[in-house]
Amino acid sequence: MRALRAVPPITDVDDVTLARAQRGDAAAFRTLVTFYQQPIFAFLWRMLGARADRPLVEDLAQDTFLRVYRGLARFQRTGPATLKTWLLTIATRVALNELRRNRPATTPLDARARVVAVPREDVALALAVREALETLTPDHRAVVVLREYHDLDYAEIASVLAIDVGTVRSRLSRAREALRAVLTEES
């Protein structure tokens, strides 16, 4: 599945930019948002599945960065989480809260319009994977998206989702098995 990644892996902003943003420097915070907006947007889009539409994902991304802004001064660079993991933790909670709201899923008129940065020959496979991801529970989808699309290791995923590493392994195994079943059915 790693070959399907359409978003470059998230790295962290430099220490100077982070320190300036933590002190309330608006320009530094804008730099931080610019640096992370594409991966956070892509993460939210994948997590929402069929519910995703541009206005909703933009609202959730804005909510994510508002929460980041409010908590950034308390973030500790030397703490247990990297900035990337901390941001994905916030985005995950925002996405899971949205999924729990029980709003009906909507289907876009043209699902292919949502595929970004995938070569033409991979469009069918990317659509099949996206549709298969939508069959997973939000908890299983979260571990797959964090591992396969955002390169988090098991410990980072456990931190983001506030679960044990063993639970991450179990959910990831079950999710992969479910994805395999759905994708082989469609073949």
CORBEL-V892437 format. One record per residue. N is the residue number from 0. RES is the residue in one letter. SS is DSSP state (A for helix, B for strand, O for the rest). OMEGA is omega in whole degrees, 0 to 359 (999 if undefined). Layout:
n: {N;N}
res: {RES;RES}
ss: {SS;SS}
omega: {OMEGA;OMEGA}
This chain:
n: {0;1;2;3;4;5;6;7;8;9;10;11;12;13;14;15;16;17;18;19;20;21;22;23;24;25;26;27;28;29;30;31;32;33;34;35;36;37;38;39;40;41;42;43;44;45;46;47;48;49;50;51;52;53;54;55;56;57;58;59;60;61;62;63;64;65;66;67;68;69;70;71;72;73;74;75;76;77;78;79;80;81;82;83;84;85;86;87;88;89;90;91;92;93;94;95;96;97;98;99;100;101;102;103;104;105;106;107;108;109;110;111;112;113;114;115;116;117;118;119;120;121;122;123;124;125;126;127;128;129;130;131;132;133;134;135;136;137;138;139;140;141;142;143;144;145;146;147;148;149;150;151;152;153;154;155;156;157;158;159;160;161;162;163;164;165;166;167;168;169;170;171;172;173;174;175;176;177;178;179;180;181;182;183;184;185;186}
res: {M;R;A;L;R;A;V;P;P;I;T;D;V;D;D;V;T;L;A;R;A;Q;R;G;D;A;A;A;F;R;T;L;V;T;F;Y;Q;Q;P;I;F;A;F;L;W;R;M;L;G;A;R;A;D;R;P;L;V;E;D;L;A;Q;D;T;F;L;R;V;Y;R;G;L;A;R;F;Q;R;T;G;P;A;T;L;K;T;W;L;L;T;I;A;T;R;V;A;L;N;E;L;R;R;N;R;P;A;T;T;P;L;D;A;R;A;R;V;V;A;V;P;R;E;D;V;A;L;A;L;A;V;R;E;A;L;E;T;L;T;P;D;H;R;A;V;V;V;L;R;E;Y;H;D;L;D;Y;A;E;I;A;S;V;L;A;I;D;V;G;T;V;R;S;R;L;S;R;A;R;E;A;L;R;A;V;L;T;E;E;S}
ss: {O;A;A;A;O;O;O;O;O;O;O;O;O;O;A;A;A;A;A;A;A;A;O;O;O;A;A;A;A;A;A;A;A;A;A;A;A;A;A;A;A;A;A;A;A;A;A;A;A;A;A;O;O;A;A;A;A;A;A;A;A;A;A;A;A;A;A;A;A;A;A;A;A;A;O;O;O;O;O;O;O;O;A;A;A;A;A;A;A;A;A;A;A;A;A;A;A;A;A;A;O;O;O;O;O;O;O;O;O;O;A;A;A;A;O;O;O;O;O;A;A;A;A;A;A;A;A;A;A;A;A;A;A;A;O;O;O;A;A;A;A;A;A;A;A;A;A;A;A;O;O;O;O;A;A;A;A;A;A;A;A;O;O;O;A;A;A;A;A;A;A;A;A;A;A;A;A;A;A;A;A;A;A;A;A;A;O}
omega: {184;180;182;184;181;183;178;179;180;169;180;175;181;184;182;179;179;181;179;180;179;178;176;179;184;180;179;178;176;178;179;179;180;181;186;189;181;179;178;178;180;179;181;181;180;181;183;178;184;179;187;165;189;181;180;180;177;177;180;176;178;177;178;183;173;177;177;180;182;184;187;181;180;179;179;181;181;181;184;183;171;178;178;181;180;178;179;175;180;180;179;180;177;181;180;175;179;181;180;182;177;173;180;178;175;179;179;179;180;183;180;179;182;180;184;173;176;178;185;183;180;183;181;179;179;178;179;179;179;179;178;177;181;178;181;172;178;180;178;178;181;181;179;182;180;182;189;183;183;172;177;175;186;181;179;178;178;179;180;185;181;177;178;178;178;177;176;180;181;180;180;178;180;180;179;178;179;178;179;180;181;183;178;174;184;183;999}
